[in-house]
Amino acid sequence: MKITYPSLSLSLRARNFLLAMLFGIGVHAANAQNSIESINVSPQSGGKVVVRVGLKEALATPPAGFTVNNPPRLAFDFANTANAMGKNVQDVSNADVRRINVVQAGNRTRMVLELTRALNYETQLDGKVVLITLQGTTAAEVGASGQRFADTAVIDQKHSLRNVDFRRGSAGEGRVVIDLSDNQVGIDLRKQGRSIIVDFVNSDLPANLAKRYDVADFGTPVQLIEATKQGNSARVVITPTGNWEHSAYQADNRFIVEVKRVVEDPNRLVQKGFAGEKLSLNFQNVEVRSVLQVLADFTGLNIITSDSVTGNLTLRLKDVPWDQALDIILRSKGLDMRKEGTVVWIAPRDELATREKLALESRSQISDLEPMQTERFQINYQKADLIVPQLIGTGGAAAANRLLSKRGSVTVDARSNQLFVQDTPSRLEDVRRLIRAIDIPVRQVMIEARIVEASDTFSRNLGSRLSYVDNTANQIGLPINGSNPLRLGVGGTSSAPIGGPVGTLSTVLFNNKQTRFLNLELTALQADGKGKIISSPRVITSNQSEATIEDGTEIPYQQASSSGATAVSFKKATLSLKVKPQVTPDDNVIMTLRVNKDSRGEVTNGVPAINTKQVSTEVLVENGGTVVLGGIYTSEERSDTSKVPVLGDLPYVGFLFKNNQKVDDRRELLVFISPKILKDNLNVR
């Protein structure tokens, strides 16, 4: 297949970008079932232009389109459609549309409209005809929107990202390849600072793709790729380094952003910030006014030159943007310019500065003589007296940041929460805009903490006691619990034990006269315990306002003063939550937290101790998410043996004179925090 590219007066960057758009579509082996038979362009009233694309068969949905700002281009993809016009280029004699390129690759055809300026568009179906209505837009709208892919009519549908991949091109360029669920995803691409931001409207981002991709090892301008969820949309941020340029195109369900390194030619005079069409100038000792007239004819600008602009200059500029050439000429002759609408005023710098100074002084004098007006402002969500410092300035009436004029005044009615402002109409409009911006409802956040305490205890006690008692009360024995030491002594007649605690077996042997006793006690005791305590404090507070909630007791105790008097003091043993939330613009919550879980401990010298468990931190959590602030895990393993010296170490019978105790306790404390931003129109019960 051979495709002829028309001769265009474009820069190399623009030509490469257009080629990427034209040939960035996939090639399919299947035969196209539909075809483009005709294209007609007709101007309409109101500056609109209608492009009528005649097809062999009617389409079920309008073709997907996207725009490019530099150079201004508008492209549409016709799936399963061939080019039946017999040509690839159609020249158009219209002020907004220069020519139309139609390129077929496999069973897909792309139609690219070369525009003279950025235009908005609407598509609709009329039988076998696709109507594309072009409408003019402003430069501010173009800069804000960036590049748009797909049709806005299908943006309300739910889409998703399937994969995020990165590849290195043959020329060292970096390619970010994003697989989409369908080719109708609304895409907003813009450059912000040193990064490229791509928003996929109304699209889900799987959890396994929401991460940072470090691609610095590939040796391309791209260093980092970060995919995140932004409300109902997915966002991919591409961070290159060095001097670079980017292009983007979509092929079926695949969106590709290509970033390539730009190598500057040291012989070129192009600097950053100049984006005008390139020209060449070669003059020898020519008047400055004549050169400015040449630039006016080339650019179509309305240039007014002051009578004080005189002198000649010699210059030779080759392939330089016209705005840079104008800047060079003005700086070389000490001139400056002021632009008002479509008119450019050029004069010496001192002359322009004097004119502006006189205009400011005149405006200031008019403001001093302008009649005063009084306006009432109802404050809804803030206290009126808190807004007064922003009107009169923090430093008093002569403050530099004063919003009111020097004749203006403000009065506060605290009962009705109103402001009465007296000033000139222009300053009253500034006050109105300020109040409209700051008098808004404060967002509220509900913070719930869950404190989980789990315990698992185990103890085992094994032992025996053998004792002999005669009528003289001489006794040899070992207590089962091992709490008393071995004792030998003389005392009164003792009776043989016949019972014991749980897990104790006692056997007594005695003679006929019951004057001698042989006592054997065996102990085997095992205890298991498991428990869980869940505490869940919950509090609602406004954005950036601290809130505290606590539950517990205050323990009284007596305390002596230096004079000897006794007073009653209190110690708190409470469960408390103290939090200060901050809602971010992307609906996440930054929280400064302090969680306490206290309980009463042992009493020492009449003063109770407080067992404290506390977490203090600052954390960022998404709306409705849950984060584990931290946990305290304690484990106690202990094995104790109590025995009669020497006798407890005898083989075979030593167990009769010893006691073994084993303890295995585990305790764990976890703190969970869940913030939730409350909607303005909902009440939380």
C-alpha positions in Angstrom: 0.0 0.0 0.0 1.4 3.4 -1.0 0.3 6.6 0.7 1.2 10.0 -0.6 1.8 12.7 2.0 1.0 16.2 0.7 3.4 19.1 0.8 2.7 21.0 4.0 4.4 24.1 5.4 4.9 22.5 8.8 7.8 22.3 11.2 9.6 18.9 11.5 8.0 18.3 14.9 4.5 19.0 13.6 5.1 16.8 10.5 6.3 13.9 12.7 3.3 14.3 15.0 0.8 14.2 12.0 2.5 11.1 10.6 2.1 9.5 14.0 -1.6 10.3 14.0 -2.0 9.1 10.4 -0.2 5.8 10.8 -0.9 5.1 14.4 -3.9 3.0 13.6 -3.9 -0.8 13.6 -3.8 -2.9 10.5 -6.5 -5.6 10.2 -6.7 -8.4 7.7 -10.5 -8.3 7.3 -12.1 -6.5 4.4 -14.0 -3.2 5.1 -17.7 -3.4 4.7 -18.4 0.4 4.6 -16.7 3.2 2.6 -16.3 7.0 2.5 -17.6 8.2 -0.9 -17.6 12.0 -0.6 -16.6 14.9 1.7 -18.1 18.4 1.4 -17.3 21.5 3.4 -19.8 24.3 3.7 -19.7 27.5 5.9 -22.7 28.4 8.0 -23.9 31.5 9.8 -22.3 32.4 13.1 -18.8 31.4 12.0 -19.7 27.7 11.9 -18.3 25.2 9.4 -20.2 21.9 8.5 -18.2 19.0 7.1 -20.5 16.4 5.4 -19.0 12.9 5.1 -21.0 10.7 2.8 -20.8 6.9 3.4 -22.0 3.8 1.6 -23.9 2.5 4.6 -25.2 4.3 7.7 -23.2 4.2 10.9 -24.7 3.0 14.2 -22.6 5.4 16.3 -20.6 8.6 15.4 -16.9 8.1 14.7 -14.4 8.6 17.5 -12.5 11.8 17.2 -9.7 13.7 18.9 -8.0 17.1 18.7 -4.4 18.3 18.6 -3.6 21.9 19.5 -0.1 22.3 18.0 -0.5 22.2 15.0 -4.3 22.5 15.1 -5.7 19.2 13.8 -8.9 17.3 14.1 -9.0 13.5 13.4 -11.8 11.0 13.1 -11.6 7.2 13.0 -14.0 5.2 10.8 -13.9 1.6 11.9 -14.5 -1.1 9.2 -14.5 1.6 6.5 -12.5 2.0 3.3 -11.6 5.1 1.3 -13.7 5.1 -1.9 -13.0 8.7 -3.0 -10.0 7.8 -5.2 -7.7 10.3 -3.5 -6.1 10.8 -0.1 -6.0 14.7 0.0 -8.9 17.1 -0.6 -8.0 20.9 -0.6 -10.6 23.1 1.0 -11.0 26.9 0.3 -12.1 27.8 3.8 -10.7 30.2 6.4 -10.8 27.6 9.1 -10.1 24.3 7.2 -7.1 24.1 4.9 -7.3 20.6 3.7 -8.6 17.1 4.5 -6.4 14.0 4.6 -8.0 10.6 4.3 -5.8 7.6 4.9 -6.8 3.9 4.9 -4.9 1.2 6.8 -6.5 -2.2 6.6 -10.2 -2.0 7.3 -9.9 1.4 9.2 -9.9 4.9 7.7 -8.7 8.0 9.5 -9.8 11.5 8.4 -7.6 14.4 9.5 -8.8 18.0 9.1 -5.9 20.5 8.9 -7.2 23.6 10.7 -5.9 27.2 10.8 -6.9 27.5 14.5 -8.2 25.4 17.3 -11.9 24.6 16.9 -14.6 22.8 18.9 -16.6 20.2 17.2 -19.9 18.2 17.3 -20.8 15.1 15.4 -24.2 13.7 14.6 -25.6 11.1 12.2 -28.1 11.9 9.4 -28.8 8.7 7.6 -25.7 7.7 5.5 -24.1 11.1 6.2 -21.9 12.1 9.2 -22.3 15.8 10.0 -19.3 17.4 11.7 -20.0 21.0 13.0 -16.9 23.1 13.7 -17.2 26.1 16.0 -14.5 28.6 17.0 -12.9 28.5 20.5 -10.7 30.8 22.5 -7.0 30.4 23.3 -7.8 30.1 27.0 -10.2 27.2 26.3 -7.6 25.5 24.2 -5.0 25.8 26.9 -7.3 24.5 29.6 -8.5 21.5 27.7 -5.2 20.3 26.3 -5.7 17.4 23.9 -9.0 15.5 23.9 -9.5 12.0 22.6 -12.8 10.3 21.9 -16.2 11.9 21.7 -17.7 13.7 24.7 -21.1 12.1 24.0 -19.9 8.7 25.3 -18.0 10.0 28.3 -20.9 9.1 30.7 -20.3 5.4 30.1 -18.2 3.4 32.6 -14.8 2.3 31.3 -11.6 0.9 32.8 -7.9 0.6 32.2 -6.7 -3.0 31.4 -2.9 -2.5 31.5 -0.1 0.1 31.8 3.1 -0.8 29.9 6.3 1.0 29.0 8.6 0.4 26.0 11.7 1.9 24.5 11.6 2.9 20.9 14.4 2.3 18.3 15.4 6.0 18.5 15.6 6.0 22.3 12.1 7.4 22.8 9.9 6.3 25.7 6.4 4.9 24.9 3.8 4.6 27.6 1.2 2.1 26.3 -2.2 2.0 28.0 -4.7 -0.7 27.2 -8.3 0.4 27.5 -11.6 -1.5 27.9 -12.9 0.2 24.7 -12.1 2.9 22.2 -14.8 5.3 23.5 -12.9 6.4 26.7 -12.8 10.2 27.1 -9.1 11.2 27.5 -7.8 14.6 28.7 -4.0 15.1 28.1 -2.2 18.1 29.3 1.3 19.3 30.3 1.6 20.5 33.9 5.0 21.8 34.9 7.6 19.2 33.9 5.0 16.3 33.8 2.4 15.0 31.4 -1.0 14.3 33.0 -3.4 12.0 31.2 -7.0 11.7 32.7 -9.2 8.9 31.6 -12.7 10.2 32.3 -15.2 8.0 34.2 -12.8 5.0 34.2 -11.8 2.5 36.8 -8.2 1.7 37.7 -7.6 -1.9 39.0 -5.7 -2.1 42.3 -2.8 -4.0 40.7 -2.2 -1.1 38.3 -2.4 1.8 40.9 1.3 2.1 41.6 4.5 3.9 40.6 6.6 2.6 37.7 10.3 3.4 37.8 11.5 3.2 34.2 14.8 5.2 34.5 16.8 2.1 33.6 15.4 2.1 30.1 17.5 5.1 29.1 14.7 7.2 27.8 13.6 10.7 28.8 10.8 9.1 30.9 11.9 8.5 34.5 8.7 7.8 36.4 5.1 6.8 35.6 2.4 6.9 38.3 -1.1 5.6 38.0 -3.7 6.7 40.6 -7.4 6.8 41.1 -8.9 10.4 41.0 -12.6 10.2 42.0 -14.5 8.6 39.2 -11.5 8.9 36.8 -8.1 7.3 36.4 -5.0 9.4 36.1 -1.6 8.6 34.7 1.3 11.0 35.4 4.4 10.8 33.2 7.5 12.5 34.5 10.3 13.0 32.0 13.7 14.7 32.5 15.9 16.9 30.3 14.7 18.6 27.1 11.9 16.6 25.6 8.7 16.7 23.4 5.7 14.4 23.4 3.0 13.2 21.1 0.0 11.0 21.7 -2.3 8.9 19.5 -4.9 6.2 19.9 -5.2 3.0 18.0 -8.3 1.0 18.7 -8.3 0.2 22.5 -4.7 1.3 22.9 -3.6 4.8 23.9 0.1 5.6 23.4 2.1 8.6 24.7 5.5 8.9 23.1 8.2 11.1 24.7 11.4 11.8 22.8 14.5 13.7 23.7 15.1 17.0 21.8 18.7 17.7 20.8 19.1 21.5 20.3 21.0 22.7 17.3 23.6 25.2 18.6 23.2 27.3 15.4 19.5 27.8 15.9 18.3 31.0 17.6 15.0 29.5 18.9 14.5 29.9 22.6 11.9 28.6 25.0 8.7 30.6 25.1 8.5 31.5 21.3 6.0 29.5 19.3 5.3 31.7 16.3 5.6 30.6 12.7 9.1 30.7 11.5 10.5 33.2 9.0 13.8 34.5 7.6 14.8 38.2 7.6 17.9 39.7 5.8 18.1 43.6 5.9 21.0 45.9 5.5 20.7 49.4 7.2 16.9 49.5 7.0 14.5 51.6 9.0 13.0 50.0 12.1 9.5 51.2 11.1 9.9 49.3 7.8 10.9 46.1 9.5 7.9 46.4 11.9 5.7 46.8 8.8 7.1 43.6 7.3 6.3 41.7 10.5 2.8 43.2 10.6 2.1 42.0 7.0 3.5 38.6 7.8 1.5 38.0 11.0 -1.6 39.9 10.3 -1.3 41.9 13.5 -2.6 45.4 13.9 0.7 47.3 14.9 0.7 51.0 15.8 4.2 52.5 16.0 4.9 55.7 18.0 6.3 58.7 16.2 9.3 58.5 18.6 10.4 55.2 17.0 13.3 56.0 14.7 16.6 54.7 13.6 18.0 52.0 11.3 19.2 48.5 11.9 20.9 45.6 10.1 19.8 42.0 10.8 20.0 38.5 9.3 17.7 36.0 10.9 17.1 32.5 9.4 14.3 30.1 10.4 13.3 32.1 13.6 9.8 32.3 15.1 8.3 35.7 14.3 7.6 36.5 18.0 11.3 36.0 18.8 12.3 38.2 15.8 10.0 40.9 17.1 11.5 40.6 20.6 15.1 40.9 19.2 14.2 44.0 17.2 12.5 45.7 20.2 15.3 45.0 22.6 18.0 46.1 20.2 16.4 49.6 19.9 15.2 50.0 23.5 11.5 49.6 22.5 8.7 47.8 24.2 5.1 46.8 23.3 1.7 46.7 24.9 -1.1 44.5 23.5 -4.8 45.3 23.8 -7.0 42.8 22.1 -5.7 42.5 18.5 -3.8 45.8 18.6 -0.1 46.0 19.4 1.3 49.4 20.5 5.1 49.8 20.0 7.0 52.7 21.6 10.2 53.4 23.6 10.2 51.9 27.1 10.3 55.2 28.9 7.4 56.6 26.9 5.2 53.5 27.7 6.2 53.7 31.3 5.2 57.4 31.5 1.9 56.7 29.8 1.1 53.9 32.3 2.1 56.0 35.3 -0.2 58.8 34.1 -3.0 56.4 33.6 -2.6 54.9 37.1 -2.5 58.3 38.7 -5.6 59.3 36.8 -7.4 56.2 37.8 -6.4 56.8 41.4 -7.8 60.4 41.3 -11.0 59.1 39.8 -11.3 56.5 42.6 -10.9 59.3 45.2 -13.8 61.2 43.5 -16.0 58.2 42.7 -19.3 58.2 44.7 -19.6 55.8 47.6 -22.2 53.1 47.9 -23.4 50.9 50.8 -24.1 47.2 50.4 -25.3 44.5 52.8 -23.7 41.1 52.8 -25.3 38.1 54.6 -22.7 35.7 55.9 -24.0 32.2 56.1 -21.2 29.8 57.1 -18.7 32.0 58.9 -18.7 34.6 61.6 -19.0 38.0 60.1 -16.3 39.5 62.4 -13.7 37.0 61.1 -14.0 38.4 57.6 -13.4 42.0 58.6 -9.5 41.6 58.9 -9.5 40.3 55.3 -11.2 43.5 54.1 -9.3 46.1 56.1 -6.0 44.2 56.2 -4.2 42.7 59.2 -2.1 45.8 59.8 -5.0 48.3 60.2 -6.4 50.8 57.8 -3.1 51.5 56.2 -2.2 47.9 55.6 -0.8 47.0 52.2 -3.2 44.0 51.8 -6.3 46.1 52.4 -9.1 45.2 50.0 -11.2 48.3 50.7 -10.2 51.7 49.4 -8.8 54.3 51.8 -12.3 55.8 52.0 -14.1 52.4 52.5 -15.5 51.2 55.8 -17.1 48.0 57.2 -19.6 47.5 60.0 -20.5 44.1 61.6 -24.0 43.2 62.9 -23.2 40.2 65.2 -26.9 39.4 65.9 -27.8 38.9 62.2 -24.3 37.9 61.2 -24.2 40.6 58.4 -21.6 42.9 57.0 -22.4 46.5 55.9 -19.7 47.7 53.5 -19.4 51.3 52.2 -17.0 51.8 49.3 -16.9 52.5 45.6 -18.7 50.1 43.2 -15.5 48.5 41.9 -14.3 47.7 45.4 -17.7 46.4 46.4 -17.5 44.0 43.5 -14.1 42.8 44.8 -15.7 42.3 48.3 -18.6 40.4 46.7 -16.2 38.0 44.9 -14.2 37.4 48.1 -17.2 36.6 50.2 -18.6 34.3 47.5 -15.3 32.4 47.5 -14.8 32.0 51.3 -18.4 31.8 52.7 -18.9 28.2 51.8 -20.1 25.2 53.9 -17.3 23.4 55.8 -17.0 19.8 54.9 -17.5 17.3 57.8 -15.7 14.1 58.5 -16.7 11.1 60.6 -13.7 9.3 62.1 -14.2 5.8 63.6 -11.5 4.0 65.6 -11.6 0.3 66.5 -9.2 -0.8 69.2 -8.9 -4.6 69.4 -7.3 -6.3 72.4 -6.8 -10.1 72.1 -5.3 -12.4 74.7 -4.5 -16.1 74.7 -3.2 -17.5 78.0 -2.1 -21.0 79.0 -0.7 -22.4 82.3 0.1 -25.9 83.6 1.0 -27.0 87.1 2.4 -30.5 87.9 3.8 -31.6 91.4 3.6 -33.7 94.4 4.1 -33.6 98.2 5.3 -36.4 100.5 5.3 -35.9 104.2 5.6 -38.0 107.4 4.1 -37.1 110.7 4.4 -38.9 114.1 3.0 -38.2 117.5 5.8 -35.8 118.2 4.7 -33.7 115.1 8.0 -34.0 113.4 7.2 -33.3 109.8 9.1 -33.5 106.5 7.4 -32.3 103.5 7.2 -30.0 100.4 4.2 -27.8 99.7 2.5 -28.5 96.4 2.5 -24.9 95.3 6.1 -24.3 96.3 5.2 -21.1 98.1 6.5 -22.3 101.5 10.1 -23.4 102.2 11.0 -26.8 103.6 10.5 -26.9 107.3 11.4 -29.3 110.1 10.1 -28.7 113.6 8.3 -30.0 116.6 4.8 -29.1 117.4 1.4 -30.5 118.4 -0.3 -33.5 116.9 -1.4 -32.8 113.3 -4.2 -34.4 111.5 -3.7 -35.9 108.1 -5.0 -33.9 105.2 -7.9 -35.5 103.5 -8.6 -33.1 100.6 -7.2 -30.3 98.5 -8.0 -27.9 95.6 -9.1 -28.8 92.1 -6.6 -31.2 90.5 -5.3 -32.5 93.8 -5.3 -36.1 94.9 -4.4 -36.9 98.5 -3.6 -40.3 100.1 -3.0 -40.9 103.8 -1.5 -44.1 105.5 -1.5 -44.4 109.3 -1.0 -47.1 111.9 -3.6 -48.7 114.2 -3.0 -46.2 116.9 -3.1 -43.3 114.5 0.2 -42.0 115.8 2.2 -42.0 112.6 1.0 -40.7 109.2 2.4 -40.9 105.8 0.8 -38.3 103.5 1.1 -38.2 99.6 -0.5 -35.4 97.6 -0.4 -35.2 93.8 -1.3 -32.0 91.8 -2.0 -31.7 88.1 -3.7 -28.5 86.9 -4.0 -27.0 83.4 -5.8 -23.7 82.5 -6.5 -22.2 79.1 -8.0 -18.7 78.5 -8.9 -16.7 75.4 -10.4 -13.2 75.3 -11.1 -10.3 72.9 -12.0 -6.7 73.8 -13.2 -4.4 71.0 -13.6 -0.6 71.7 -15.0 1.6 68.9 -15.0 5.4 69.6 -16.5 7.5 66.9 -16.6 11.2 66.4 -17.8 13.8 63.7 -16.0 17.1 63.2 -15.6 19.8 60.6 -12.6 20.1 58.3 -9.5 21.3 60.1 -11.3 21.4 63.5 -10.0 19.2 66.4 -12.4 16.9 68.1 -12.1 14.8 71.3 -14.2 11.9 72.6 -13.5 9.9 75.7 -15.1 7.3 78.0 -13.8 6.0 81.3 -13.4 6.8 85.0 -11.6 9.2 87.2 -9.9 7.3 90.1 -9.8 9.2 93.4 -6.8 9.0 95.8 -5.6 11.0 98.8 -2.6 13.2 98.4 -0.8 15.1 101.1 0.3 18.6 100.5 3.5 20.3 101.8 1.5 21.8 104.7 0.4 18.4 105.9 -3.2 18.7 104.7 -4.8 15.9 102.8 -6.6 16.5 99.6 -8.4 14.2 97.1 -6.9 14.1 93.6 -8.1 12.2 90.6 -6.4 10.2 87.8 -8.1 9.5 84.5 -8.4 6.0 83.1 -10.2 6.5 79.9 -10.7 5.4 76.3 -10.2 8.6 74.2 -9.9 9.7 70.6 -8.5 13.1 69.6 -8.3 13.9 65.9 -7.9 16.9 63.6 -8.8 16.1 60.0 -7.9 17.9 56.8 -9.8 17.1 53.6 -7.6 17.3 50.5 -8.9 18.4 47.1 -8.9 14.8 45.8 -11.2 13.6 48.7 -8.5 12.1 50.8 -8.2 12.8 54.5 -5.0 13.8 56.4 -5.5 13.2 60.2 -3.5 14.2 63.2 -4.5 11.4 65.7 -4.0 10.5 69.3 -5.7 7.3 70.6 -5.6 6.3 74.3 -6.7 3.1 75.9 -6.0 3.4 79.7 -6.9 1.1 82.6 -6.4 1.0 86.4 -3.2 -0.7 87.6 -1.7 -1.6 90.9 -1.9 0.7 93.9 1.4 1.8 95.4 1.4 3.7 98.7 -2.2 4.5 98.2 -1.7 6.0 94.7 -3.2 3.9 91.8 -1.1 3.3 88.7 -2.5 3.8 85.2 -1.8 1.2 82.5 -1.6 3.3 79.3 -1.7 2.2 75.7 -1.3 5.2 73.3 -0.8 5.9 69.6 0.0 9.4 68.3 0.6 9.9 64.6 -0.3 11.8 61.4 -1.6 9.7 58.5 -3.2 10.1 55.0 -6.2 7.9 54.3 -8.6 7.7 51.3 -12.2 8.5 51.9 -14.0 5.4 53.3 -10.7 3.5 53.7 -9.2 1.9 56.7 -5.6 2.0 58.0 -3.9 0.1 60.8 -2.1 2.7 62.9 0.0 0.2 64.8 0.0 -2.8 67.0 1.5 -3.9 70.3 2.3 -7.6 70.6 3.5 -9.1 73.9 4.4 -12.8 74.5 5.4 -14.3 77.9 6.8 -17.8 78.2 7.9 -19.0 81.6 8.8 -22.3 83.2 9.2 -22.5 87.1 10.4 -25.4 89.2 10.1 -25.7 93.0 11.8 -28.6 94.7 13.3 -29.9 97.9 17.1 -29.7 97.7 18.8 -33.0 97.1 15.5 -35.0 97.4 14.1 -33.3 94.3 17.1 -34.4 92.2 16.9 -38.1 93.2 16.3 -40.5 90.3 12.9 -42.1 90.0 11.5 -40.7 93.2 12.6 -37.0 92.8 9.3 -36.1 91.3 7.7 -36.6 94.7 9.6 -33.6 96.1 9.2 -31.0 93.2 6.6 -28.9 91.5 6.7 -27.7 87.9 4.7 -24.7 86.5 4.6 -23.6 82.9 3.1 -20.3 81.6 2.5 -19.3 77.9 0.6 -16.0 77.6 0.2 -13.9 74.4 -1.5 -10.5 74.1 -2.0 -8.2 71.1 -3.4 -4.7 70.6 -4.4 -3.3 67.2 -5.8 0.2 66.3 -7.8 0.7 63.1 -8.9 4.1 61.8 -11.6 4.7 59.2 -12.5 8.3 58.0 -15.5 9.1 55.9 -16.3 12.4 54.3 -20.0 13.3 54.9 -22.0 14.5 51.9 -23.6 17.9 52.3 -27.1 16.6 51.6 -26.9 13.5 53.9 -27.5 13.1 57.6 -25.5 10.5 59.6 -27.5 8.6 62.2 
